[in-house]
Amino acid sequence: MIILTLILALGFAIVAVIFALQNTALVTVTFFGTNVDGSLALFILLSVAVGVLIGVLVMIPGSIKHSFELRSHRKQINTLEKTLDEHKSLLTEVEQSTDVEPPVEPQG
């Protein structure tokens, strides 16, 4: 899944660069009352970069939450494995102390 995401991101980046390079006209952008003159390609690429940055910032909290959940699950698995090992050893001790063979199912 990660490889597919990287391929799609690379494809999007290539298309954005091609689009930006084909739109090289000089434009004036007004942002909060400030006029900035520059290449349309520059503004397109800057907008794409800001969009990617915003997307990454939005994903960070979910990624951190997933990391904490994963750590918690790993601890729970380790605890359960230790408990299982203790129960297995206890069962072995009980079987050895009683010298009783486990019941055999009748063949029928």
VENCOR-V6807 format. One record per residue. N is the residue number from 0. SS is DSSP state (2 for helix, 1 for strand, 0 for the rest). OMEGA is omega in whole degrees, 0 to 359 (none if undefined). Layout:
n & ss & omega
N & SS & OMEGA
N & SS & OMEGA
This chain:
n & ss & omega
0 & 0 & 180
1 & 2 & 181
2 & 2 & 178
3 & 2 & 179
4 & 2 & 179
5 & 2 & 179
6 & 2 & 179
7 & 2 & 179
8 & 2 & 178
9 & 2 & 178
10 & 2 & 178
11 & 2 & 180
12 & 2 & 180
13 & 2 & 179
14 & 2 & 180
15 & 2 & 179
16 & 2 & 179
17 & 2 & 179
18 & 2 & 181
19 & 2 & 182
20 & 2 & 178
21 & 2 & 180
22 & 0 & 187
23 & 0 & 182
24 & 0 & 176
25 & 1 & 181
26 & 1 & 175
27 & 1 & 180
28 & 1 & 177
29 & 1 & 182
30 & 1 & 182
31 & 0 & 176
32 & 0 & 179
33 & 1 & 177
34 & 1 & 179
35 & 1 & 176
36 & 1 & 179
37 & 1 & 180
38 & 1 & 177
39 & 2 & 178
40 & 2 & 180
41 & 2 & 181
42 & 2 & 178
43 & 2 & 180
44 & 2 & 177
45 & 2 & 178
46 & 2 & 178
47 & 2 & 180
48 & 2 & 178
49 & 2 & 177
50 & 2 & 178
51 & 2 & 179
52 & 2 & 178
53 & 2 & 178
54 & 2 & 179
55 & 2 & 180
56 & 2 & 178
57 & 2 & 182
58 & 2 & 186
59 & 2 & 181
60 & 2 & 178
61 & 2 & 179
62 & 2 & 178
63 & 2 & 179
64 & 2 & 179
65 & 2 & 179
66 & 2 & 178
67 & 2 & 179
68 & 2 & 180
69 & 2 & 178
70 & 2 & 179
71 & 2 & 180
72 & 2 & 178
73 & 2 & 177
74 & 2 & 180
75 & 2 & 178
76 & 2 & 179
77 & 2 & 179
78 & 2 & 180
79 & 2 & 178
80 & 2 & 177
81 & 2 & 178
82 & 2 & 178
83 & 2 & 178
84 & 2 & 178
85 & 2 & 180
86 & 2 & 178
87 & 2 & 180
88 & 2 & 177
89 & 2 & 178
90 & 2 & 178
91 & 2 & 179
92 & 2 & 180
93 & 2 & 179
94 & 2 & 181
95 & 2 & 182
96 & 2 & 180
97 & 2 & 181
98 & 0 & 178
99 & 0 & 179
100 & 0 & 178
101 & 0 & 182
102 & 0 & 179
103 & 0 & 180
104 & 0 & 178
105 & 0 & 178
106 & 0 & 186
107 & 0 & none
